Amino acid sequence: MEEGLIANEKKKPSDVKKTYLAKISEEKKQQLKADSLKIVAKKDSANFIVDTSKFEQFISQNSEERVLIMGDSECGGLCKQLNDYCIQNGHKLVASFVWNSATILNFAYADTVTQIIKKYKPTYIFLVVGLNELYAKDIAKRKNAAMALAKKLEGVRYSWIGPANYVKDYGINNAFFTSALPGTFFSSKDLNLPKGSDNRHPNTEGYRMWMDTIASWVSTSAKYPLQMNEPLKRKQGIKSKIISLNASKYRGY
């Protein structure tokens, strides 16, 4: 007992304050979680709707997230813009997984995604996929893959970003929308973004505009909100790991 009292006496006032505030913050978080999980509306005697919005909003304003972004080649442009947002808002971009030429089939059926999540332990994931499937017509097959990928993401807060279409697709965006959890899919197909020399990918300005639009949605309307105040400084170097693969050489399954 005396040792404990002595240890407490040696603590600096600032340390005691930090410990107290951390305890209060955790108690508030748990209380909000308990409140949010109360049944707020009954559909019938067997089913009910659970509202967790208050808890998610609290998390978005009080958490420093471990962010992972993964996707096809468009991820390679967005990750640079996301990095600026993470620095501005106190999040840590732990890794960027860019799988060039990949489709939903690669992400769904390779164990690569599972291994990367296990290694980097993100608390928030941005998924960007679909650019290579705008001409795909085997939508049922790809919807099954999208549902399999959504299963892999269970347990982690995420936002699923649809491709920035350069042509009209045959239903791939809708397949993703109906596979992701309600409120987690962001449709980019109607955005008018300036393109690069290949007329498929956005250019640097296009990626900035795209990320700004995504950030506004994530912070205000997404199922899993995230603090995403606009960066005061742009084009900051990425210090985290960038994992780059090409599906033409490694499809993963």
NULO-33544 format. One record per residue (C-alpha): residue in three letters; z, x, y. Coordinates in steps of 0.05 Angstrom, whole numbers, always signed. Example, Ala and Ser with C-alpha at 12.3 -4.5 7.8 and 13.67 -1.06 7.14 Angstrom:
2
<atom type="Ala" Z="+156" X="+246" Y="-90"/>
<atom type="Ser" Z="+143" X="+273" Y="-21"/>
END
This chain:
253
<atom type="Met" Z="+0" X="+0" Y="+0"/>
<atom type="Glu" Z="+19" X="+55" Y="+49"/>
<atom type="Glu" Z="-45" X="+93" Y="+34"/>
<atom type="Gly" Z="-84" X="+30" Y="+50"/>
<atom type="Leu" Z="-48" X="+21" Y="+116"/>
<atom type="Ile" Z="-59" X="+93" Y="+135"/>
<atom type="Ala" Z="-133" X="+88" Y="+118"/>
<atom type="Asn" Z="-139" X="+27" Y="+162"/>
<atom type="Glu" Z="-102" X="+61" Y="+219"/>
<atom type="Lys" Z="-151" X="+118" Y="+217"/>
<atom type="Lys" Z="-211" X="+73" Y="+226"/>
<atom type="Lys" Z="-243" X="+74" Y="+294"/>
<atom type="Pro" Z="-240" X="+8" Y="+333"/>
<atom type="Ser" Z="-316" X="+5" Y="+331"/>
<atom type="Asp" Z="-315" X="+11" Y="+255"/>
<atom type="Val" Z="-264" X="-45" Y="+248"/>
<atom type="Lys" Z="-306" X="-89" Y="+294"/>
<atom type="Lys" Z="-369" X="-75" Y="+253"/>
<atom type="Thr" Z="-333" X="-92" Y="+189"/>
<atom type="Tyr" Z="-306" X="-156" Y="+219"/>
<atom type="Leu" Z="-374" X="-178" Y="+246"/>
<atom type="Ala" Z="-407" X="-162" Y="+179"/>
<atom type="Lys" Z="-356" X="-206" Y="+144"/>
<atom type="Ile" Z="-365" X="-263" Y="+194"/>
<atom type="Ser" Z="-441" X="-257" Y="+188"/>
<atom type="Glu" Z="-438" X="-260" Y="+112"/>
<atom type="Glu" Z="-390" X="-320" Y="+114"/>
<atom type="Lys" Z="-437" X="-356" Y="+163"/>
<atom type="Lys" Z="-497" X="-340" Y="+118"/>
<atom type="Gln" Z="-462" X="-369" Y="+57"/>
<atom type="Gln" Z="-440" X="-431" Y="+94"/>
<atom type="Leu" Z="-510" X="-443" Y="+120"/>
<atom type="Lys" Z="-537" X="-433" Y="+50"/>
<atom type="Ala" Z="-487" X="-484" Y="+23"/>
<atom type="Asp" Z="-505" X="-534" Y="+78"/>
<atom type="Ser" Z="-580" X="-524" Y="+67"/>
<atom type="Leu" Z="-575" X="-538" Y="-7"/>
<atom type="Lys" Z="-545" X="-607" Y="+3"/>
<atom type="Ile" Z="-589" X="-664" Y="-18"/>
<atom type="Val" Z="-619" X="-694" Y="+45"/>
<atom type="Ala" Z="-667" X="-745" Y="+16"/>
<atom type="Lys" Z="-672" X="-780" Y="-51"/>
<atom type="Lys" Z="-741" X="-796" Y="-79"/>
<atom type="Asp" Z="-713" X="-836" Y="-137"/>
<atom type="Ser" Z="-656" X="-833" Y="-186"/>
<atom type="Ala" Z="-686" X="-773" Y="-223"/>
<atom type="Asn" Z="-716" X="-730" Y="-167"/>
<atom type="Phe" Z="-693" X="-705" Y="-100"/>
<atom type="Ile" Z="-716" X="-662" Y="-42"/>
<atom type="Val" Z="-676" X="-601" Y="-22"/>
<atom type="Asp" Z="-680" X="-577" Y="+50"/>
<atom type="Thr" Z="-668" X="-502" Y="+58"/>
<atom type="Ser" Z="-700" X="-495" Y="+127"/>
<atom type="Lys" Z="-635" X="-480" Y="+164"/>
<atom type="Phe" Z="-618" X="-424" Y="+117"/>
<atom type="Glu" Z="-688" X="-395" Y="+119"/>
<atom type="Gln" Z="-687" X="-397" Y="+195"/>
<atom type="Phe" Z="-620" X="-360" Y="+196"/>
<atom type="Ile" Z="-648" X="-308" Y="+148"/>
<atom type="Ser" Z="-710" X="-297" Y="+192"/>
<atom type="Gln" Z="-667" X="-283" Y="+253"/>
<atom type="Asn" Z="-613" X="-240" Y="+220"/>
<atom type="Ser" Z="-648" X="-198" Y="+167"/>
<atom type="Glu" Z="-681" X="-130" Y="+167"/>
<atom type="Glu" Z="-733" X="-141" Y="+113"/>
<atom type="Arg" Z="-764" X="-92" Y="+64"/>
<atom type="Val" Z="-836" X="-112" Y="+73"/>
<atom type="Leu" Z="-893" X="-100" Y="+23"/>
<atom type="Ile" Z="-965" X="-118" Y="+39"/>
<atom type="Met" Z="-1016" X="-119" Y="-17"/>
<atom type="Gly" Z="-1087" X="-144" Y="-25"/>
<atom type="Asp" Z="-1161" X="-126" Y="-25"/>
<atom type="Ser" Z="-1196" X="-84" Y="+27"/>
<atom type="Glu" Z="-1176" X="-130" Y="+85"/>
<atom type="Cys" Z="-1105" X="-109" Y="+70"/>
<atom type="Gly" Z="-1125" X="-39" Y="+90"/>
<atom type="Gly" Z="-1138" X="-63" Y="+161"/>
<atom type="Leu" Z="-1080" X="-111" Y="+167"/>
<atom type="Cys" Z="-1027" X="-62" Y="+142"/>
<atom type="Lys" Z="-1036" X="-19" Y="+205"/>
<atom type="Gln" Z="-1023" X="-80" Y="+249"/>
<atom type="Leu" Z="-965" X="-104" Y="+206"/>
<atom type="Asn" Z="-934" X="-35" Y="+212"/>
<atom type="Asp" Z="-929" X="-43" Y="+288"/>
<atom type="Tyr" Z="-895" X="-111" Y="+279"/>
<atom type="Cys" Z="-845" X="-83" Y="+229"/>
<atom type="Ile" Z="-826" X="-26" Y="+276"/>
<atom type="Gln" Z="-818" X="-75" Y="+334"/>
<atom type="Asn" Z="-774" X="-123" Y="+295"/>
<atom type="Gly" Z="-731" X="-76" Y="+256"/>
<atom type="His" Z="-764" X="-87" Y="+188"/>
<atom type="Lys" Z="-784" X="-32" Y="+141"/>
<atom type="Leu" Z="-855" X="-30" Y="+114"/>
<atom type="Val" Z="-839" X="+0" Y="+46"/>
<atom type="Ala" Z="-911" X="+4" Y="+19"/>
<atom type="Ser" Z="-982" X="-20" Y="+28"/>
<atom type="Phe" Z="-1021" X="-33" Y="-35"/>
<atom type="Val" Z="-1096" X="-35" Y="-21"/>
<atom type="Trp" Z="-1138" X="-53" Y="-81"/>
<atom type="Asn" Z="-1210" X="-47" Y="-57"/>
<atom type="Ser" Z="-1262" X="-94" Y="-89"/>
<atom type="Ala" Z="-1206" X="-131" Y="-125"/>
<atom type="Thr" Z="-1203" X="-206" Y="-137"/>
<atom type="Ile" Z="-1148" X="-254" Y="-156"/>
<atom type="Leu" Z="-1162" X="-237" Y="-229"/>
<atom type="Asn" Z="-1140" X="-165" Y="-218"/>
<atom type="Phe" Z="-1076" X="-184" Y="-182"/>
<atom type="Ala" Z="-1059" X="-238" Y="-232"/>
<atom type="Tyr" Z="-1072" X="-204" Y="-299"/>
<atom type="Ala" Z="-1056" X="-131" Y="-286"/>
<atom type="Asp" Z="-984" X="-109" Y="-292"/>
<atom type="Thr" Z="-995" X="-66" Y="-230"/>
<atom type="Val" Z="-966" X="-118" Y="-182"/>
<atom type="Thr" Z="-903" X="-126" Y="-223"/>
<atom type="Gln" Z="-893" X="-51" Y="-227"/>
<atom type="Ile" Z="-902" X="-42" Y="-152"/>
<atom type="Ile" Z="-853" X="-98" Y="-136"/>
<atom type="Lys" Z="-803" X="-67" Y="-185"/>
<atom type="Lys" Z="-810" X="+2" Y="-154"/>
<atom type="Tyr" Z="-808" X="-15" Y="-80"/>
<atom type="Lys" Z="-761" X="-76" Y="-84"/>
<atom type="Pro" Z="-789" X="-115" Y="-25"/>
<atom type="Thr" Z="-751" X="-174" Y="+4"/>
<atom type="Tyr" Z="-815" X="-201" Y="+36"/>
<atom type="Ile" Z="-888" X="-196" Y="+12"/>
<atom type="Phe" Z="-953" X="-208" Y="+49"/>
<atom type="Leu" Z="-1010" X="-221" Y="+1"/>
<atom type="Val" Z="-1082" X="-216" Y="+27"/>
<atom type="Val" Z="-1137" X="-232" Y="-23"/>
<atom type="Gly" Z="-1202" X="-270" Y="-29"/>
<atom type="Leu" Z="-1255" X="-233" Y="+10"/>
<atom type="Asn" Z="-1292" X="-214" Y="-53"/>
<atom type="Glu" Z="-1292" X="-285" Y="-80"/>
<atom type="Leu" Z="-1325" X="-325" Y="-25"/>
<atom type="Tyr" Z="-1386" X="-335" Y="-68"/>
<atom type="Ala" Z="-1346" X="-350" Y="-131"/>
<atom type="Lys" Z="-1360" X="-417" Y="-164"/>
<atom type="Asp" Z="-1315" X="-412" Y="-225"/>
<atom type="Ile" Z="-1258" X="-441" Y="-184"/>
<atom type="Ala" Z="-1218" X="-469" Y="-242"/>
<atom type="Lys" Z="-1214" X="-400" Y="-274"/>
<atom type="Arg" Z="-1191" X="-369" Y="-208"/>
<atom type="Lys" Z="-1141" X="-424" Y="-195"/>
<atom type="Asn" Z="-1109" X="-408" Y="-262"/>
<atom type="Ala" Z="-1105" X="-336" Y="-241"/>
<atom type="Ala" Z="-1076" X="-355" Y="-173"/>
<atom type="Met" Z="-1022" X="-395" Y="-207"/>
<atom type="Ala" Z="-1006" X="-336" Y="-252"/>
<atom type="Leu" Z="-999" X="-291" Y="-191"/>
<atom type="Ala" Z="-954" X="-342" Y="-156"/>
<atom type="Lys" Z="-910" X="-339" Y="-217"/>
<atom type="Lys" Z="-904" X="-264" Y="-208"/>
<atom type="Leu" Z="-880" X="-273" Y="-137"/>
<atom type="Glu" Z="-822" X="-319" Y="-156"/>
<atom type="Gly" Z="-756" X="-294" Y="-129"/>
<atom type="Val" Z="-786" X="-259" Y="-68"/>
<atom type="Arg" Z="-800" X="-290" Y="-1"/>
<atom type="Tyr" Z="-874" X="-286" Y="+13"/>
<atom type="Ser" Z="-933" X="-308" Y="+55"/>
<atom type="Trp" Z="-1002" X="-314" Y="+23"/>
<atom type="Ile" Z="-1058" X="-298" Y="+72"/>
<atom type="Gly" Z="-1126" X="-326" Y="+57"/>
<atom type="Pro" Z="-1189" X="-285" Y="+70"/>
<atom type="Ala" Z="-1223" X="-282" Y="+138"/>
<atom type="Asn" Z="-1287" X="-314" Y="+115"/>
<atom type="Tyr" Z="-1354" X="-287" Y="+138"/>
<atom type="Val" Z="-1390" X="-343" Y="+101"/>
<atom type="Lys" Z="-1369" X="-411" Y="+75"/>
<atom type="Asp" Z="-1334" X="-406" Y="+8"/>
<atom type="Tyr" Z="-1341" X="-452" Y="-52"/>
<atom type="Gly" Z="-1268" X="-470" Y="-59"/>
<atom type="Ile" Z="-1229" X="-405" Y="-67"/>
<atom type="Asn" Z="-1186" X="-419" Y="-6"/>
<atom type="Asn" Z="-1166" X="-487" Y="-33"/>
<atom type="Ala" Z="-1151" X="-457" Y="-101"/>
<atom type="Phe" Z="-1102" X="-409" Y="-68"/>
<atom type="Phe" Z="-1073" X="-463" Y="-23"/>
<atom type="Thr" Z="-1057" X="-508" Y="-82"/>
<atom type="Ser" Z="-1028" X="-451" Y="-123"/>
<atom type="Ala" Z="-980" X="-422" Y="-71"/>
<atom type="Leu" Z="-915" X="-455" Y="-55"/>
<atom type="Pro" Z="-921" X="-508" Y="+0"/>
<atom type="Gly" Z="-916" X="-475" Y="+68"/>
<atom type="Thr" Z="-932" X="-404" Y="+44"/>
<atom type="Phe" Z="-1008" X="-404" Y="+50"/>
<atom type="Phe" Z="-1042" X="-385" Y="+115"/>
<atom type="Ser" Z="-1115" X="-404" Y="+120"/>
<atom type="Ser" Z="-1157" X="-353" Y="+158"/>
<atom type="Lys" Z="-1226" X="-381" Y="+140"/>
<atom type="Asp" Z="-1239" X="-414" Y="+208"/>
<atom type="Leu" Z="-1215" X="-357" Y="+251"/>
<atom type="Asn" Z="-1269" X="-328" Y="+296"/>
<atom type="Leu" Z="-1254" X="-253" Y="+290"/>
<atom type="Pro" Z="-1300" X="-197" Y="+314"/>
<atom type="Lys" Z="-1330" X="-161" Y="+255"/>
<atom type="Gly" Z="-1344" X="-89" Y="+239"/>
<atom type="Ser" Z="-1412" X="-57" Y="+223"/>
<atom type="Asp" Z="-1415" X="-89" Y="+154"/>
<atom type="Asn" Z="-1409" X="-159" Y="+184"/>
<atom type="Arg" Z="-1357" X="-175" Y="+130"/>
<atom type="His" Z="-1292" X="-142" Y="+151"/>
<atom type="Pro" Z="-1259" X="-151" Y="+218"/>
<atom type="Asn" Z="-1262" X="-91" Y="+265"/>
<atom type="Thr" Z="-1199" X="-61" Y="+296"/>
<atom type="Glu" Z="-1195" X="-114" Y="+349"/>
<atom type="Gly" Z="-1207" X="-167" Y="+297"/>
<atom type="Tyr" Z="-1150" X="-143" Y="+254"/>
<atom type="Arg" Z="-1104" X="-143" Y="+314"/>
<atom type="Met" Z="-1123" X="-214" Y="+332"/>
<atom type="Trp" Z="-1115" X="-235" Y="+260"/>
<atom type="Met" Z="-1046" X="-204" Y="+253"/>
<atom type="Asp" Z="-1023" X="-234" Y="+319"/>
<atom type="Thr" Z="-1043" X="-303" Y="+293"/>
<atom type="Ile" Z="-1009" X="-292" Y="+226"/>
<atom type="Ala" Z="-946" X="-267" Y="+261"/>
<atom type="Ser" Z="-942" X="-329" Y="+305"/>
<atom type="Trp" Z="-948" X="-374" Y="+243"/>
<atom type="Val" Z="-898" X="-334" Y="+202"/>
<atom type="Ser" Z="-845" X="-336" Y="+256"/>
<atom type="Thr" Z="-852" X="-410" Y="+272"/>
<atom type="Ser" Z="-884" X="-450" Y="+215"/>
<atom type="Ala" Z="-881" X="-413" Y="+149"/>
<atom type="Lys" Z="-836" X="-435" Y="+92"/>
<atom type="Tyr" Z="-805" X="-366" Y="+93"/>
<atom type="Pro" Z="-801" X="-349" Y="+168"/>
<atom type="Leu" Z="-795" X="-277" Y="+191"/>
<atom type="Gln" Z="-779" X="-249" Y="+259"/>
<atom type="Met" Z="-846" X="-224" Y="+286"/>
<atom type="Asn" Z="-841" X="-211" Y="+360"/>
<atom type="Glu" Z="-905" X="-180" Y="+388"/>
<atom type="Pro" Z="-904" X="-104" Y="+388"/>
<atom type="Leu" Z="-894" X="-70" Y="+455"/>
<atom type="Lys" Z="-929" X="-9" Y="+426"/>
<atom type="Arg" Z="-991" X="-9" Y="+383"/>
<atom type="Lys" Z="-1026" X="+39" Y="+335"/>
<atom type="Gln" Z="-962" X="+72" Y="+311"/>
<atom type="Gly" Z="-970" X="+115" Y="+250"/>
<atom type="Ile" Z="-953" X="+88" Y="+181"/>
<atom type="Lys" Z="-899" X="+131" Y="+149"/>
<atom type="Ser" Z="-892" X="+90" Y="+86"/>
<atom type="Lys" Z="-931" X="+96" Y="+21"/>
<atom type="Ile" Z="-1004" X="+72" Y="+20"/>
<atom type="Ile" Z="-1028" X="+59" Y="-51"/>
<atom type="Ser" Z="-1104" X="+56" Y="-55"/>
<atom type="Leu" Z="-1143" X="+34" Y="-117"/>
<atom type="Asn" Z="-1214" X="+12" Y="-130"/>
<atom type="Ala" Z="-1227" X="-45" Y="-178"/>
<atom type="Ser" Z="-1294" X="-16" Y="-197"/>
<atom type="Lys" Z="-1257" X="+43" Y="-227"/>
<atom type="Tyr" Z="-1192" X="+10" Y="-247"/>
<atom type="Arg" Z="-1189" X="-64" Y="-259"/>
<atom type="Gly" Z="-1119" X="-64" Y="-288"/>
<atom type="Tyr" Z="-1128" X="-111" Y="-347"/>
END
